[in-house]
Amino acid sequence: MKAVLRRTRATTDAPSDSVDVSLFRIDEEKRQIFYCSEQMDLSRYEYKILRLFIGRPGRIFSRDNLMDLVWDEPEMSMDRTVDAHIKNIRKKLKAVRSDLDPIVTHRSVGYSLKENL
């Protein structure tokens, strides 16, 4: 956490409502995520999932965690909905930089964002 705070403070020209975590930058005010300086075209749930991952790199989120933390009415969706959104996020990230796959699948457990990107 200290390293993340140091990096965000180091970018003096970044607005205070932006978060910069190595390859990602979040502009909370505009609800935009930039990956390798390119703005991502994300759906509402894709944005929320990726923002959650960026805020806690390395933390593994189960499907149930993601449903509870991201969806307004998690009981109205199936857990495989999370898989579909993760698949779409990966596809969009690959379109920007095909040599990286920043999202890690932990079989039978959940998903996380790689640390130290």
GROMACS elastic network, one bead per residue, 0.5 to 0.9 nm:
[ bonds ]
;  ai    aj funct       b0    kb
    1     4     6  0.51537   500
    1     5     6  0.63019   500
    1     6     6  0.86579   500
    1    56     6  0.87009   500
    2     5     6  0.51018   500
    2     6     6  0.61263   500
    2     7     6  0.86618   500
    3     6     6  0.50296   500
    3     7     6  0.62255   500
    3     8     6  0.86862   500
    4     7     6  0.51741   500
    4     8     6  0.62654   500
    4     9     6  0.86535   500
    4    19     6  0.88671   500
    4    20     6  0.79585   500
    4    21     6  0.65746   500
    4    22     6  0.88940   500
    5     8     6  0.51639   500
    5     9     6  0.61475   500
    5    10     6  0.85251   500
    6     9     6  0.51696   500
    6    10     6  0.60731   500
    6    11     6  0.89907   500
    7    10     6  0.50193   500
    7    11     6  0.67838   500
    7    20     6  0.69942   500
    7    21     6  0.72077   500
    7    22     6  0.81101   500
    8    11     6  0.56244   500
    8    12     6  0.80829   500
    8    14     6  0.81413   500
    8    16     6  0.89317   500
    8    18     6  0.81684   500
    8    19     6  0.61846   500
    8    20     6  0.55026   500
    8    21     6  0.74146   500
    9    12     6  0.63292   500
    9    14     6  0.86974   500
   10    13     6  0.88241   500
   11    14     6  0.55506   500
   11    15     6  0.88186   500
   11    20     6  0.80041   500
   12    15     6  0.79293   500
   14    17     6  0.82069   500
   14    18     6  0.64706   500
   14    19     6  0.83727   500
   14    20     6  0.84943   500
   15    18     6  0.55898   500
   15    19     6  0.87087   500
   15    27     6  0.84085   500
   16    19     6  0.79508   500
   17    26     6  0.82847   500
   17    27     6  0.62976   500
   17    28     6  0.58433   500
   17    29     6  0.64553   500
   18    25     6  0.68471   500
   18    26     6  0.53533   500
   18    28     6  0.60898   500
   18    29     6  0.79096   500
   19    24     6  0.81795   500
   19    25     6  0.55514   500
   19    26     6  0.50289   500
   19    27     6  0.67300   500
   19    28     6  0.79383   500
   19    55     6  0.85939   500
   20    23     6  0.77834   500
   20    24     6  0.59589   500
   20    26     6  0.64315   500
   20    27     6  0.88890   500
   21    24     6  0.51966   500
   21    25     6  0.61155   500
   21    26     6  0.84019   500
   21    54     6  0.69875   500
   21    55     6  0.82662   500
   21   116     6  0.88511   500
   21   117     6  0.81920   500
   22    25     6  0.76222   500
   22    36     6  0.86136   500
   22   116     6  0.75506   500
   22   117     6  0.59856   500
   23    34     6  0.80309   500
   23    35     6  0.56428   500
   23    36     6  0.51479   500
   23    37     6  0.75980   500
   23   117     6  0.63737   500
   24    33     6  0.68944   500
   24    34     6  0.55387   500
   24    36     6  0.64707   500
   24    37     6  0.75628   500
   24    54     6  0.74053   500
   24   117     6  0.88869   500
   25    32     6  0.83149   500
   25    33     6  0.57247   500
   25    34     6  0.50069   500
   25    35     6  0.66492   500
   25    36     6  0.84048   500
   25    37     6  0.76502   500
   25    54     6  0.87788   500
   26    29     6  0.89036   500
   26    30     6  0.87768   500
   26    31     6  0.73983   500
   26    32     6  0.58743   500
   26    34     6  0.63027   500
   26    35     6  0.89446   500
   26    51     6  0.74081   500
   26    54     6  0.86054   500
   27    30     6  0.56107   500
   27    31     6  0.57372   500
   27    32     6  0.51751   500
   27    33     6  0.62928   500
   27    34     6  0.81337   500
   28    32     6  0.65738   500
   28    33     6  0.83095   500
   29    32     6  0.79363   500
   30    33     6  0.89346   500
   31    47     6  0.77435   500
   32    39     6  0.69271   500
   32    40     6  0.71336   500
   32    41     6  0.82491   500
   32    42     6  0.82321   500
   32    47     6  0.76427   500
   33    38     6  0.83372   500
   33    39     6  0.59573   500
   33    40     6  0.57666   500
   33    41     6  0.83377   500
   33    42     6  0.82500   500
   33    47     6  0.73370   500
   33    50     6  0.82769   500
   33    51     6  0.76690   500
   34    37     6  0.53425   500
   34    38     6  0.50435   500
   34    40     6  0.56895   500
   35    38     6  0.51990   500
   35    39     6  0.63986   500
   35    40     6  0.67319   500
   35    93     6  0.73893   500
   35    96     6  0.74851   500
   35    97     6  0.87005   500
   36    39     6  0.84272   500
   36    96     6  0.74853   500
   36    97     6  0.78081   500
   38    96     6  0.73696   500
   40    47     6  0.88245   500
   40    92     6  0.73150   500
   40    93     6  0.79867   500
   40    96     6  0.86990   500
   41    47     6  0.87317   500
   41    92     6  0.78686   500
   42    45     6  0.78582   500
   42    46     6  0.55225   500
   42    47     6  0.55230   500
   42    88     6  0.88822   500
   42    89     6  0.76676   500
   42    92     6  0.83017   500
   43    46     6  0.51012   500
   43    47     6  0.60362   500
   43    48     6  0.86181   500
   43    85     6  0.89404   500
   44    47     6  0.52669   500
   44    48     6  0.63647   500
   44    49     6  0.88043   500
   45    48     6  0.50064   500
   45    49     6  0.60648   500
   45    50     6  0.84733   500
   45    70     6  0.67940   500
   45    71     6  0.72702   500
   45    85     6  0.73730   500
   46    49     6  0.52169   500
   46    50     6  0.60743   500
   46    51     6  0.83994   500
   46    85     6  0.60054   500
   46    86     6  0.74393   500
   46    88     6  0.77851   500
   46    89     6  0.63253   500
   47    50     6  0.53085   500
   47    51     6  0.59379   500
   47    52     6  0.84878   500
   47    89     6  0.87301   500
   48    51     6  0.51258   500
   48    52     6  0.61137   500
   48    53     6  0.86885   500
   48    69     6  0.87410   500
   48    70     6  0.59990   500
   48    71     6  0.86909   500
   49    52     6  0.51416   500
   49    53     6  0.63052   500
   49    54     6  0.87160   500
   49    66     6  0.71561   500
   49    69     6  0.86076   500
   49    70     6  0.65110   500
   49    82     6  0.89298   500
   49    85     6  0.83430   500
   49    86     6  0.81146   500
   49    89     6  0.88792   500
   50    53     6  0.50229   500
   50    54     6  0.60919   500
   50    55     6  0.85144   500
   50    86     6  0.87624   500
   50    89     6  0.77466   500
   50   113     6  0.85320   500
   51    54     6  0.51267   500
   51    55     6  0.61306   500
   51    56     6  0.87699   500
   52    55     6  0.51789   500
   52    56     6  0.64780   500
   52    57     6  0.86295   500
   52    66     6  0.87201   500
   52    69     6  0.85207   500
   52    70     6  0.83452   500
   53    56     6  0.52519   500
   53    57     6  0.56853   500
   53    58     6  0.80430   500
   53    59     6  0.76233   500
   53    60     6  0.87295   500
   53    61     6  0.84148   500
   53   103     6  0.85586   500
   53   111     6  0.87375   500
   53   112     6  0.63716   500
   53   113     6  0.55098   500
   53   114     6  0.89673   500
   54    57     6  0.55527   500
   54   113     6  0.68290   500
   56    59     6  0.57231   500
   56    60     6  0.88043   500
   56   112     6  0.84127   500
   56   113     6  0.76951   500
   56   115     6  0.88841   500
   57    60     6  0.84663   500
   57   112     6  0.67352   500
   57   114     6  0.59895   500
   57   115     6  0.52107   500
   57   116     6  0.81816   500
   58   104     6  0.89038   500
   58   112     6  0.56246   500
   58   113     6  0.54454   500
   58   114     6  0.54918   500
   58   115     6  0.52201   500
   58   116     6  0.89371   500
   59   111     6  0.81610   500
   59   112     6  0.56251   500
   59   113     6  0.72177   500
   59   114     6  0.87457   500
   59   115     6  0.89207   500
   60   104     6  0.87857   500
   60   105     6  0.88748   500
   60   106     6  0.76911   500
   60   109     6  0.76759   500
   60   110     6  0.60331   500
   60   111     6  0.53298   500
   60   113     6  0.79068   500
   61    64     6  0.79276   500
   61    65     6  0.56414   500
   61    66     6  0.62252   500
   61   109     6  0.77098   500
   61   110     6  0.52802   500
   61   111     6  0.53479   500
   61   112     6  0.61954   500
   62    65     6  0.50226   500
   62    66     6  0.62894   500
   62    67     6  0.85750   500
   62   106     6  0.89446   500
   62   108     6  0.85739   500
   62   109     6  0.56508   500
   62   111     6  0.64329   500
   62   112     6  0.89064   500
   63    66     6  0.51523   500
   63    67     6  0.61047   500
   63    68     6  0.86236   500
   63    79     6  0.59797   500
   63    80     6  0.79890   500
   63    81     6  0.89039   500
   63    82     6  0.62736   500
   63    83     6  0.80058   500
   63   109     6  0.80068   500
   63   110     6  0.59381   500
   63   111     6  0.79072   500
   64    67     6  0.50181   500
   64    68     6  0.61322   500
   64    69     6  0.85303   500
   64    74     6  0.85515   500
   64    79     6  0.69403   500
   64    82     6  0.89154   500
   64   110     6  0.88461   500
   65    68     6  0.52152   500
   65    69     6  0.60270   500
   65    70     6  0.83373   500
   65   110     6  0.88441   500
   66    69     6  0.51176   500
   66    70     6  0.56317   500
   66    71     6  0.75974   500
   66    74     6  0.89959   500
   66    82     6  0.73541   500
   67    70     6  0.54897   500
   67    71     6  0.52938   500
   67    72     6  0.84630   500
   67    73     6  0.83176   500
   67    74     6  0.52590   500
   67    75     6  0.83550   500
   67    77     6  0.81862   500
   67    78     6  0.88143   500
   67    79     6  0.72954   500
   67    81     6  0.88855   500
   67    82     6  0.72840   500
   68    71     6  0.60986   500
   68    72     6  0.79491   500
   68    73     6  0.81253   500
   68    74     6  0.59083   500
   68    75     6  0.88204   500
   69    72     6  0.83126   500
   69    74     6  0.86921   500
   70    73     6  0.89442   500
   70    74     6  0.80862   500
   71    74     6  0.51596   500
   71    75     6  0.88471   500
   71    77     6  0.84345   500
   73    76     6  0.56546   500
   73    77     6  0.75018   500
   74    77     6  0.56015   500
   74    78     6  0.79544   500
   74    79     6  0.87466   500
   75    78     6  0.75392   500
   77    80     6  0.83860   500
   77    81     6  0.66858   500
   77    82     6  0.89765   500
   78    81     6  0.55288   500
   78    82     6  0.79041   500
   79    82     6  0.57268   500
   79    83     6  0.74463   500
   80    83     6  0.50189   500
   80    84     6  0.65230   500
   80    85     6  0.88487   500
   81    84     6  0.51567   500
   81    85     6  0.64188   500
   81    86     6  0.87190   500
   82    85     6  0.51789   500
   82    86     6  0.61550   500
   82    87     6  0.85645   500
   83    86     6  0.50981   500
   83    87     6  0.61005   500
   83    88     6  0.86667   500
   84    87     6  0.50817   500
   84    88     6  0.63233   500
   84    89     6  0.87397   500
   85    88     6  0.50498   500
   85    89     6  0.61642   500
   85    90     6  0.85940   500
   86    89     6  0.50473   500
   86    90     6  0.61303   500
   86    91     6  0.85868   500
   86   103     6  0.82948   500
   86   111     6  0.85708   500
   87    90     6  0.51892   500
   87    91     6  0.62540   500
   87    92     6  0.87819   500
   88    91     6  0.50827   500
   88    92     6  0.62948   500
   88    93     6  0.86613   500
   89    92     6  0.51753   500
   89    93     6  0.61634   500
   89    94     6  0.85660   500
   89   103     6  0.88551   500
   90    93     6  0.50651   500
   90    94     6  0.60153   500
   90    95     6  0.85612   500
   90   101     6  0.71152   500
   90   102     6  0.81106   500
   90   103     6  0.71294   500
   91    94     6  0.51099   500
   91    95     6  0.62498   500
   91    96     6  0.89653   500
   92    95     6  0.51062   500
   92    96     6  0.67740   500
   92    97     6  0.89561   500
   93    96     6  0.53547   500
   93    97     6  0.63058   500
   93    98     6  0.74634   500
   93   100     6  0.81331   500
   93   101     6  0.75364   500
   93   102     6  0.81842   500
   94    99     6  0.73915   500
   94   100     6  0.69663   500
   94   101     6  0.70131   500
   95    98     6  0.60959   500
   97   100     6  0.60892   500
   97   101     6  0.84682   500
   98   101     6  0.75440   500
  101   104     6  0.74799   500
  101   114     6  0.84977   500
  102   112     6  0.84331   500
  102   113     6  0.56795   500
  102   114     6  0.53352   500
  102   115     6  0.84420   500
  102   117     6  0.74885   500
  103   111     6  0.68494   500
  103   112     6  0.57364   500
  103   114     6  0.61259   500
  104   110     6  0.85371   500
  104   111     6  0.56002   500
  104   112     6  0.52255   500
  104   113     6  0.59722   500
  104   114     6  0.64357   500
  105   108     6  0.87739   500
  105   109     6  0.81068   500
  105   110     6  0.61373   500
  105   112     6  0.67720   500
  105   113     6  0.89974   500
  106   109     6  0.53138   500
  106   110     6  0.51254   500
  106   111     6  0.56684   500
  106   112     6  0.76758   500
  107   110     6  0.65118   500
  107   111     6  0.83657   500
  112   115     6  0.88801   500
  113   117     6  0.89903   500
  114   117     6  0.65872   500
